[in-house]
Amino acid sequence: MFLLYIQKAGETFGVTSTRDIFEKAIEALPDKQARNISIKYADLETKLGEVDRARAIYAYASQFCDPRVFFSFLFSFLFSFLFFIKKSLFPTKS
């Protein structure tokens, strides 16, 4: 239900307007669904170039994820962190 709401809000008001909806969804949904929404939210922020925000989302979502069970979540978190390090060490020229 939240994903449909996020999609329609993104089409109507723009992608950045979906942040509030993602945050409300993470608070309202059970842990398993909140984990999936968190990954989608972090992916969106990474695509928008907001790597710090994506890292904070992964850090928050890691509270309700067991990395021994949810390897894909751990992989996403590590990939985001490595991307942040690369961006910090080798900034792009404007």
A tleap script that builds the chain and sets N, CA, C and O, in Angstrom:
source leaprc.protein.ff14SB
mol = sequence {
  NMET PHE LEU LEU TYR ILE GLN LYS ALA GLY
  GLU THR PHE GLY VAL THR SER THR ARG ASP
  ILE PHE GLU LYS ALA ILE GLU ALA LEU PRO
  ASP LYS GLN ALA ARG ASN ILE SER ILE LYS
  TYR ALA ASP LEU GLU THR LYS LEU GLY GLU
  VAL ASP ARG ALA ARG ALA ILE TYR ALA TYR
  ALA SER GLN PHE CYS ASP PRO ARG VAL PHE
  PHE SER PHE LEU PHE SER PHE LEU PHE SER
  PHE LEU PHE PHE ILE LYS LYS SER LEU PHE
  PRO THR LYS CSER
}
set mol.1.N position { 0.817 -1.180 0.000 }
set mol.1.CA position { 0.000 0.000 0.000 }
set mol.1.C position { 0.874 1.263 0.000 }
set mol.1.O position { 0.627 2.202 -0.756 }
set mol.2.N position { 1.901 1.265 0.863 }
set mol.2.CA position { 2.787 2.424 0.924 }
set mol.2.C position { 3.555 2.602 -0.378 }
set mol.2.O position { 3.797 3.733 -0.801 }
set mol.3.N position { 3.942 1.502 -1.018 }
set mol.3.CA position { 4.707 1.614 -2.260 }
set mol.3.C position { 3.889 2.283 -3.362 }
set mol.3.O position { 4.422 3.073 -4.141 }
set mol.4.N position { 2.603 1.969 -3.429 }
set mol.4.CA position { 1.728 2.623 -4.399 }
set mol.4.C position { 1.607 4.115 -4.081 }
set mol.4.O position { 1.664 4.957 -4.977 }
set mol.5.N position { 1.442 4.424 -2.814 }
set mol.5.CA position { 1.360 5.818 -2.367 }
set mol.5.C position { 2.647 6.572 -2.704 }
set mol.5.O position { 2.598 7.715 -3.156 }
set mol.6.N position { 3.788 5.938 -2.486 }
set mol.6.CA position { 5.081 6.558 -2.787 }
set mol.6.C position { 5.217 6.791 -4.286 }
set mol.6.O position { 5.686 7.844 -4.718 }
set mol.7.N position { 4.807 5.811 -5.071 }
set mol.7.CA position { 4.903 5.940 -6.525 }
set mol.7.C position { 4.038 7.089 -7.031 }
set mol.7.O position { 4.501 7.894 -7.839 }
set mol.8.N position { 2.803 7.180 -6.576 }
set mol.8.CA position { 1.898 8.241 -7.027 }
set mol.8.C position { 2.382 9.616 -6.568 }
set mol.8.O position { 2.308 10.588 -7.319 }
set mol.9.N position { 2.878 9.693 -5.331 }
set mol.9.CA position { 3.393 10.974 -4.837 }
set mol.9.C position { 4.621 11.404 -5.626 }
set mol.9.O position { 4.789 12.590 -5.909 }
set mol.10.N position { 5.480 10.458 -5.982 }
set mol.10.CA position { 6.658 10.765 -6.770 }
set mol.10.C position { 6.302 11.270 -8.152 }
set mol.10.O position { 6.933 12.199 -8.657 }
set mol.11.N position { 5.288 10.661 -8.775 }
set mol.11.CA position { 4.853 11.097 -10.097 }
set mol.11.C position { 4.202 12.477 -10.055 }
set mol.11.O position { 4.372 13.278 -10.974 }
set mol.12.N position { 3.464 12.744 -8.998 }
set mol.12.CA position { 2.715 13.980 -8.909 }
set mol.12.C position { 3.541 15.147 -8.384 }
set mol.12.O position { 3.517 16.234 -8.961 }
set mol.13.N position { 4.267 14.927 -7.297 }
set mol.13.CA position { 4.949 16.022 -6.614 }
set mol.13.C position { 6.467 16.006 -6.753 }
set mol.13.O position { 7.132 16.955 -6.337 }
set mol.14.N position { 7.021 14.951 -7.328 }
set mol.14.CA position { 8.465 14.846 -7.459 }
set mol.14.C position { 9.031 13.849 -6.464 }
set mol.14.O position { 8.416 13.530 -5.446 }
set mol.15.N position { 10.203 13.377 -6.788 }
set mol.15.CA position { 10.821 12.306 -6.002 }
set mol.15.C position { 11.134 12.739 -4.576 }
set mol.15.O position { 10.954 11.958 -3.642 }
set mol.16.N position { 11.595 13.960 -4.396 }
set mol.16.CA position { 11.975 14.393 -3.054 }
set mol.16.C position { 10.786 14.497 -2.101 }
set mol.16.O position { 10.964 14.499 -0.883 }
set mol.17.N position { 9.587 14.584 -2.645 }
set mol.17.CA position { 8.404 14.662 -1.772 }
set mol.17.C position { 8.069 13.321 -1.134 }
set mol.17.O position { 7.241 13.259 -0.225 }
set mol.18.N position { 8.694 12.259 -1.592 }
set mol.18.CA position { 8.390 10.933 -1.057 }
set mol.18.C position { 9.126 10.634 0.244 }
set mol.18.O position { 8.849 9.620 0.886 }
set mol.19.N position { 10.046 11.485 0.638 }
set mol.19.CA position { 10.815 11.225 1.860 }
set mol.19.C position { 9.933 11.079 3.088 }
set mol.19.O position { 10.122 10.158 3.883 }
set mol.20.N position { 8.979 11.971 3.249 }
set mol.20.CA position { 8.080 11.893 4.409 }
set mol.20.C position { 7.284 10.599 4.406 }
set mol.20.O position { 7.062 9.999 5.458 }
set mol.21.N position { 6.854 10.169 3.226 }
set mol.21.CA position { 6.063 8.941 3.134 }
set mol.21.C position { 6.928 7.729 3.480 }
set mol.21.O position { 6.479 6.827 4.187 }
set mol.22.N position { 8.165 7.707 2.986 }
set mol.22.CA position { 9.068 6.617 3.337 }
set mol.22.C position { 9.258 6.557 4.855 }
set mol.22.O position { 9.204 5.476 5.441 }
set mol.23.N position { 9.478 7.697 5.487 }
set mol.23.CA position { 9.711 7.714 6.935 }
set mol.23.C position { 8.492 7.241 7.708 }
set mol.23.O position { 8.623 6.508 8.688 }
set mol.24.N position { 7.296 7.657 7.272 }
set mol.24.CA position { 6.075 7.195 7.937 }
set mol.24.C position { 5.875 5.703 7.738 }
set mol.24.O position { 5.417 5.010 8.647 }
set mol.25.N position { 6.216 5.199 6.549 }
set mol.25.CA position { 6.075 3.769 6.276 }
set mol.25.C position { 7.010 2.956 7.156 }
set mol.25.O position { 6.620 1.912 7.679 }
set mol.26.N position { 8.231 3.423 7.324 }
set mol.26.CA position { 9.196 2.699 8.159 }
set mol.26.C position { 8.725 2.645 9.604 }
set mol.26.O position { 8.915 1.635 10.281 }
set mol.27.N position { 8.118 3.716 10.077 }
set mol.27.CA position { 7.607 3.735 11.454 }
set mol.27.C position { 6.386 2.842 11.625 }
set mol.27.O position { 6.236 2.195 12.661 }
set mol.28.N position { 5.510 2.797 10.620 }
set mol.28.CA position { 4.230 2.119 10.763 }
set mol.28.C position { 4.284 0.614 10.478 }
set mol.28.O position { 3.503 -0.149 11.046 }
set mol.29.N position { 5.192 0.188 9.612 }
set mol.29.CA position { 5.204 -1.211 9.173 }
set mol.29.C position { 5.966 -2.107 10.146 }
set mol.29.O position { 6.816 -1.634 10.901 }
set mol.30.N position { 5.655 -3.411 10.123 }
set mol.30.CA position { 6.439 -4.359 10.924 }
set mol.30.C position { 7.880 -4.433 10.416 }
set mol.30.O position { 8.184 -3.967 9.318 }
set mol.31.N position { 8.753 -5.015 11.216 }
set mol.31.CA position { 10.184 -5.009 10.917 }
set mol.31.C position { 10.531 -5.553 9.539 }
set mol.31.O position { 11.344 -4.958 8.831 }
set mol.32.N position { 9.938 -6.659 9.149 }
set mol.32.CA position { 10.280 -7.268 7.866 }
set mol.32.C position { 9.958 -6.328 6.711 }
set mol.32.O position { 10.778 -6.157 5.808 }
set mol.33.N position { 8.802 -5.729 6.727 }
set mol.33.CA position { 8.414 -4.804 5.654 }
set mol.33.C position { 9.168 -3.484 5.765 }
set mol.33.O position { 9.501 -2.869 4.751 }
set mol.34.N position { 9.436 -3.054 6.980 }
set mol.34.CA position { 10.193 -1.816 7.169 }
set mol.34.C position { 11.611 -1.963 6.634 }
set mol.34.O position { 12.179 -1.005 6.110 }
set mol.35.N position { 12.176 -3.140 6.760 }
set mol.35.CA position { 13.512 -3.393 6.221 }
set mol.35.C position { 13.519 -3.219 4.706 }
set mol.35.O position { 14.422 -2.590 4.155 }
set mol.36.N position { 12.514 -3.776 4.033 }
set mol.36.CA position { 12.428 -3.669 2.575 }
set mol.36.C position { 12.207 -2.226 2.128 }
set mol.36.O position { 12.805 -1.777 1.151 }
set mol.37.N position { 11.357 -1.509 2.835 }
set mol.37.CA position { 11.117 -0.097 2.511 }
set mol.37.C position { 12.392 0.705 2.757 }
set mol.37.O position { 12.711 1.612 1.988 }
set mol.38.N position { 13.109 0.384 3.805 }
set mol.38.CA position { 14.354 1.099 4.105 }
set mol.38.C position { 15.374 0.937 2.992 }
set mol.38.O position { 16.066 1.891 2.636 }
set mol.39.N position { 15.471 -0.259 2.444 }
set mol.39.CA position { 16.408 -0.494 1.347 }
set mol.39.C position { 16.005 0.327 0.123 }
set mol.39.O position { 16.857 0.923 -0.535 }
set mol.40.N position { 14.713 0.357 -0.180 }
set mol.40.CA position { 14.247 1.165 -1.313 }
set mol.40.C position { 14.504 2.649 -1.073 }
set mol.40.O position { 14.885 3.373 -1.993 }
set mol.41.N position { 14.296 3.097 0.157 }
set mol.41.CA position { 14.524 4.493 0.511 }
set mol.41.C position { 16.005 4.843 0.388 }
set mol.41.O position { 16.354 5.896 -0.145 }
set mol.42.N position { 16.861 3.977 0.873 }
set mol.42.CA position { 18.304 4.220 0.781 }
set mol.42.C position { 18.771 4.207 -0.669 }
set mol.42.O position { 19.634 5.000 -1.046 }
set mol.43.N position { 18.215 3.321 -1.483 }
set mol.43.CA position { 18.554 3.302 -2.913 }
set mol.43.C position { 18.148 4.602 -3.592 }
set mol.43.O position { 18.885 5.134 -4.421 }
set mol.44.N position { 16.983 5.107 -3.240 }
set mol.44.CA position { 16.526 6.380 -3.796 }
set mol.44.C position { 17.478 7.509 -3.425 }
set mol.44.O position { 17.861 8.315 -4.273 }
set mol.45.N position { 17.853 7.560 -2.165 }
set mol.45.CA position { 18.756 8.619 -1.710 }
set mol.45.C position { 20.124 8.506 -2.385 }
set mol.45.O position { 20.748 9.521 -2.697 }
set mol.46.N position { 20.586 7.287 -2.609 }
set mol.46.CA position { 21.861 7.103 -3.301 }
set mol.46.C position { 21.759 7.605 -4.736 }
set mol.46.O position { 22.681 8.248 -5.236 }
set mol.47.N position { 20.644 7.315 -5.399 }
set mol.47.CA position { 20.451 7.792 -6.770 }
set mol.47.C position { 20.381 9.313 -6.831 }
set mol.47.O position { 20.791 9.917 -7.822 }
set mol.48.N position { 19.866 9.928 -5.778 }
set mol.48.CA position { 19.785 11.386 -5.723 }
set mol.48.C position { 21.109 12.021 -5.321 }
set mol.48.O position { 21.236 13.245 -5.317 }
set mol.49.N position { 22.094 11.197 -4.983 }
set mol.49.CA position { 23.406 11.709 -4.585 }
set mol.49.C position { 23.513 12.030 -3.111 }
set mol.49.O position { 24.499 12.629 -2.681 }
set mol.50.N position { 22.531 11.649 -2.337 }
set mol.50.CA position { 22.515 11.902 -0.894 }
set mol.50.C position { 23.072 10.679 -0.161 }
set mol.50.O position { 22.338 9.955 0.512 }
set mol.51.N position { 24.365 10.468 -0.303 }
set mol.51.CA position { 24.992 9.273 0.250 }
set mol.51.C position { 24.977 9.295 1.779 }
set mol.51.O position { 24.781 8.252 2.402 }
set mol.52.N position { 25.177 10.437 2.382 }
set mol.52.CA position { 25.139 10.522 3.850 }
set mol.52.C position { 23.769 10.142 4.383 }
set mol.52.O position { 23.657 9.440 5.388 }
set mol.53.N position { 22.740 10.602 3.716 }
set mol.53.CA position { 21.378 10.280 4.135 }
set mol.53.C position { 21.107 8.783 3.962 }
set mol.53.O position { 20.477 8.162 4.818 }
set mol.54.N position { 21.581 8.208 2.859 }
set mol.54.CA position { 21.396 6.768 2.624 }
set mol.54.C position { 22.116 5.956 3.694 }
set mol.54.O position { 21.594 4.951 4.175 }
set mol.55.N position { 23.304 6.392 4.060 }
set mol.55.CA position { 24.059 5.687 5.101 }
set mol.55.C position { 23.317 5.751 6.429 }
set mol.55.O position { 23.297 4.767 7.170 }
set mol.56.N position { 22.714 6.881 6.740 }
set mol.56.CA position { 21.943 7.013 7.979 }
set mol.56.C position { 20.714 6.106 7.961 }
set mol.56.O position { 20.339 5.548 8.992 }
set mol.57.N position { 20.093 5.960 6.807 }
set mol.57.CA position { 18.929 5.073 6.689 }
set mol.57.C position { 19.348 3.625 6.915 }
set mol.57.O position { 18.674 2.885 7.631 }
set mol.58.N position { 20.459 3.224 6.304 }
set mol.58.CA position { 20.959 1.866 6.521 }
set mol.58.C position { 21.308 1.647 7.996 }
set mol.58.O position { 21.028 0.582 8.546 }
set mol.59.N position { 21.903 2.626 8.624 }
set mol.59.CA position { 22.257 2.483 10.035 }
set mol.59.C position { 21.002 2.325 10.892 }
set mol.59.O position { 20.988 1.523 11.826 }
set mol.60.N position { 19.962 3.075 10.586 }
set mol.60.CA position { 18.714 2.964 11.336 }
set mol.60.C position { 18.059 1.599 11.090 }
set mol.60.O position { 17.595 0.945 12.024 }
set mol.61.N position { 18.028 1.181 9.821 }
set mol.61.CA position { 17.377 -0.092 9.482 }
set mol.61.C position { 18.135 -1.286 10.029 }
set mol.61.O position { 17.547 -2.347 10.236 }
set mol.62.N position { 19.423 -1.132 10.266 }
set mol.62.CA position { 20.203 -2.256 10.789 }
set mol.62.C position { 19.771 -2.632 12.204 }
set mol.62.O position { 20.111 -3.715 12.682 }
set mol.63.N position { 19.037 -1.770 12.870 }
set mol.63.CA position { 18.555 -2.074 14.217 }
set mol.63.C position { 17.574 -3.239 14.224 }
set mol.63.O position { 17.492 -3.974 15.208 }
set mol.64.N position { 16.832 -3.414 13.141 }
set mol.64.CA position { 15.885 -4.523 13.108 }
set mol.64.C position { 16.234 -5.556 12.044 }
set mol.64.O position { 15.346 -6.190 11.475 }
set mol.65.N position { 17.531 -5.724 11.775 }
set mol.65.CA position { 18.012 -6.738 10.835 }
set mol.65.C position { 19.150 -7.528 11.459 }
set mol.65.O position { 20.061 -6.959 12.060 }
set mol.66.N position { 19.089 -8.826 11.312 }
set mol.66.CA position { 20.163 -9.697 11.742 }
set mol.66.C position { 21.037 -9.981 10.523 }
set mol.66.O position { 20.587 -10.673 9.609 }
set mol.67.N position { 22.268 -9.474 10.476 }
set mol.67.CA position { 23.093 -9.638 9.271 }
set mol.67.C position { 23.437 -11.088 8.953 }
set mol.67.O position { 23.791 -11.397 7.815 }
set mol.68.N position { 23.341 -11.977 9.925 }
set mol.68.CA position { 23.589 -13.391 9.643 }
set mol.68.C position { 22.454 -13.990 8.824 }
set mol.68.O position { 22.660 -14.943 8.072 }
set mol.69.N position { 21.255 -13.432 8.971 }
set mol.69.CA position { 20.097 -13.951 8.266 }
set mol.69.C position { 19.837 -13.158 6.981 }
set mol.69.O position { 19.491 -13.735 5.950 }
set mol.70.N position { 20.002 -11.864 7.048 }
set mol.70.CA position { 19.683 -10.989 5.925 }
set mol.70.C position { 20.967 -10.509 5.248 }
set mol.70.O position { 21.365 -9.351 5.380 }
set mol.71.N position { 21.601 -11.428 4.523 }
set mol.71.CA position { 22.871 -11.120 3.878 }
set mol.71.C position { 22.704 -10.034 2.822 }
set mol.71.O position { 23.602 -9.211 2.644 }
set mol.72.N position { 21.565 -10.016 2.115 }
set mol.72.CA position { 21.370 -9.000 1.072 }
set mol.72.C position { 21.349 -7.601 1.675 }
set mol.72.O position { 21.832 -6.652 1.056 }
set mol.73.N position { 20.798 -7.464 2.873 }
set mol.73.CA position { 20.795 -6.159 3.521 }
set mol.73.C position { 22.217 -5.748 3.884 }
set mol.73.O position { 22.602 -4.595 3.688 }
set mol.74.N position { 22.983 -6.676 4.404 }
set mol.74.CA position { 24.372 -6.386 4.754 }
set mol.74.C position { 25.163 -5.998 3.506 }
set mol.74.O position { 25.958 -5.059 3.541 }
set mol.75.N position { 24.948 -6.713 2.410 }
set mol.75.CA position { 25.630 -6.402 1.161 }
set mol.75.C position { 25.268 -4.996 0.679 }
set mol.75.O position { 26.148 -4.250 0.248 }
set mol.76.N position { 23.995 -4.626 0.744 }
set mol.76.CA position { 23.563 -3.276 0.330 }
set mol.76.C position { 24.209 -2.211 1.198 }
set mol.76.O position { 24.648 -1.176 0.697 }
set mol.77.N position { 24.267 -2.462 2.492 }
set mol.77.CA position { 24.870 -1.505 3.408 }
set mol.77.C position { 26.361 -1.332 3.097 }
set mol.77.O position { 26.856 -0.206 3.043 }
set mol.78.N position { 27.067 -2.430 2.895 }
set mol.78.CA position { 28.499 -2.349 2.610 }
set mol.78.C position { 28.764 -1.673 1.272 }
set mol.78.O position { 29.708 -0.892 1.152 }
set mol.79.N position { 27.951 -1.959 0.274 }
set mol.79.CA position { 28.113 -1.317 -1.027 }
set mol.79.C position { 27.923 0.192 -0.911 }
set mol.79.O position { 28.681 0.964 -1.499 }
set mol.80.N position { 26.921 0.607 -0.159 }
set mol.80.CA position { 26.679 2.032 0.049 }
set mol.80.C position { 27.849 2.684 0.773 }
set mol.80.O position { 28.251 3.797 0.435 }
set mol.81.N position { 28.388 2.001 1.756 }
set mol.81.CA position { 29.513 2.545 2.514 }
set mol.81.C position { 30.751 2.672 1.629 }
set mol.81.O position { 31.459 3.677 1.696 }
set mol.82.N position { 31.020 1.657 0.798 }
set mol.82.CA position { 32.167 1.720 -0.107 }
set mol.82.C position { 32.002 2.827 -1.140 }
set mol.82.O position { 32.974 3.486 -1.508 }
set mol.83.N position { 30.778 3.030 -1.607 }
set mol.83.CA position { 30.516 4.122 -2.539 }
set mol.83.C position { 30.793 5.465 -1.879 }
set mol.83.O position { 31.327 6.375 -2.513 }
set mol.84.N position { 30.432 5.589 -0.613 }
set mol.84.CA position { 30.689 6.817 0.131 }
set mol.84.C position { 32.189 7.072 0.259 }
set mol.84.O position { 32.649 8.202 0.093 }
set mol.85.N position { 32.943 6.024 0.553 }
set mol.85.CA position { 34.398 6.166 0.678 }
set mol.85.C position { 35.004 6.581 -0.655 }
set mol.85.O position { 35.853 7.471 -0.699 }
set mol.86.N position { 34.576 5.946 -1.739 }
set mol.86.CA position { 35.088 6.290 -3.070 }
set mol.86.C position { 34.779 7.742 -3.392 }
set mol.86.O position { 35.636 8.466 -3.900 }
set mol.87.N position { 33.563 8.168 -3.100 }
set mol.87.CA position { 33.162 9.544 -3.389 }
set mol.87.C position { 33.949 10.529 -2.544 }
set mol.87.O position { 34.247 11.631 -3.004 }
set mol.88.N position { 34.294 10.157 -1.318 }
set mol.88.CA position { 35.059 11.035 -0.437 }
set mol.88.C position { 36.521 11.144 -0.877 }
set mol.88.O position { 37.110 12.224 -0.828 }
set mol.89.N position { 37.097 10.029 -1.302 }
set mol.89.CA position { 38.510 10.031 -1.684 }
set mol.89.C position { 38.754 10.572 -3.084 }
set mol.89.O position { 39.794 11.174 -3.349 }
set mol.90.N position { 37.807 10.360 -3.969 }
set mol.90.CA position { 37.968 10.775 -5.357 }
set mol.90.C position { 36.773 11.621 -5.806 }
set mol.90.O position { 35.941 11.157 -6.585 }
set mol.91.N position { 36.688 12.862 -5.314 }
set mol.91.CA position { 35.543 13.701 -5.693 }
set mol.91.C position { 35.534 13.997 -7.179 }
set mol.91.O position { 36.588 14.130 -7.801 }
set mol.92.N position { 34.353 14.099 -7.742 }
set mol.92.CA position { 34.241 14.414 -9.160 }
set mol.92.C position { 34.465 15.890 -9.391 }
set mol.92.O position { 34.145 16.718 -8.538 }
set mol.93.N position { 35.010 16.215 -10.536 }
set mol.93.CA position { 35.274 17.614 -10.870 }
set mol.93.C position { 34.015 18.251 -11.429 }
set mol.93.O position { 33.306 17.641 -12.229 }
set mol.94.N position { 33.742 19.459 -11.014 }
set mol.94.CA position { 32.554 20.169 -11.495 }
set mol.94.C position { 32.864 21.017 -12.689 }
set mol.94.O position { 31.975 21.683 -13.221 }
savepdb mol mol.pdb
quit
